[in-house]
C-alpha cells in the first residue's frame, strides 16, 4: 500500500479538532482528517523536523478576527532545519 509520503515521516502533530499534520524527508507537508482523507499538501523548501498546530488559546491572544472564531484557521508552525 502506497502512503501519502514517498519517504520517511520525520514529524507530526494533531490539531485540537483532530487533523493530522505530517512532514517527511520528501519535503512534503500533508494535513489529513482523522479518517485519513487528505485536506492539504504543501511542498516545503527544506525537510521538516518539527510541526506544531497553533492552538485556539494562542490565536485568541494574537488575533481578534474571524481566525479566532474558526479555531485558528488551521495554522501550523514548521521547523525546517532551524528555519521556521
C-alpha positions in Angstrom: 0.0 0.0 0.0 1.4 3.4 -1.0 1.0 6.2 1.5 0.8 9.9 1.2 4.6 10.4 1.5 7.3 8.8 -0.7 10.0 9.0 2.0 10.3 8.5 5.8 7.9 10.6 8.1 10.1 12.9 10.2 7.5 14.7 12.3 3.8 15.0 13.0 1.2 16.7 15.1 -2.5 16.5 15.9 -4.7 19.6 16.0 -7.4 20.4 18.6 -10.0 19.5 16.0 -8.4 16.1 15.1 -6.5 17.0 11.9 -3.1 15.3 11.5 -0.1 17.1 10.0 2.8 15.0 8.8 6.1 16.1 7.4 8.6 13.8 5.7 12.0 13.6 4.0 10.3 14.1 0.7 9.8 17.7 1.8 6.0 17.4 1.8 3.6 18.6 4.5 0.2 16.9 4.5 -2.8 17.7 6.6 -5.4 15.0 6.8 -8.6 14.2 8.7 -8.6 11.6 11.5 -10.0 9.2 8.9 -7.0 9.7 6.6 -8.6 11.9 4.0 -6.1 14.4 2.7 -7.1 18.1 3.2 -3.9 19.8 2.0 -0.5 19.1 0.6 2.4 21.6 0.6 5.9 21.2 -0.9 8.5 22.7 1.5 11.9 24.2 0.7 13.6 22.0 3.3 13.0 18.8 5.2 10.7 19.4 8.2 11.9 18.4 11.6 9.1 19.6 13.8 5.4 20.6 13.3 3.0 22.2 15.7 -0.6 23.4 15.2 -1.5 26.8 16.6 -3.9 26.4 19.5 -7.2 28.3 19.9 -5.8 29.9 23.0 -2.7 31.2 21.2 -4.8 32.6 18.4 -7.2 34.3 20.8 -4.2 36.2 22.2 -2.8 37.1 18.8 -5.9 37.8 16.8 -9.3 39.3 17.4 -10.9 38.4 14.0 -12.5 35.5 12.1 -9.5 33.2 12.6 -10.2 33.1 16.3 -13.8 32.1 15.7 -12.7 29.5 13.2 -10.3 27.7 15.6 -7.2 29.4 14.2 -7.7 28.8 10.6 -5.5 25.7 10.5 -2.2 27.4 11.0 0.8 25.3 11.6 4.4 26.2 12.6 7.1 24.1 10.9 10.7 23.9 11.8 12.8 23.1 8.7 16.4 22.6 9.8 16.3 25.6 12.1 14.2 27.8 9.9 10.6 28.4 10.8 
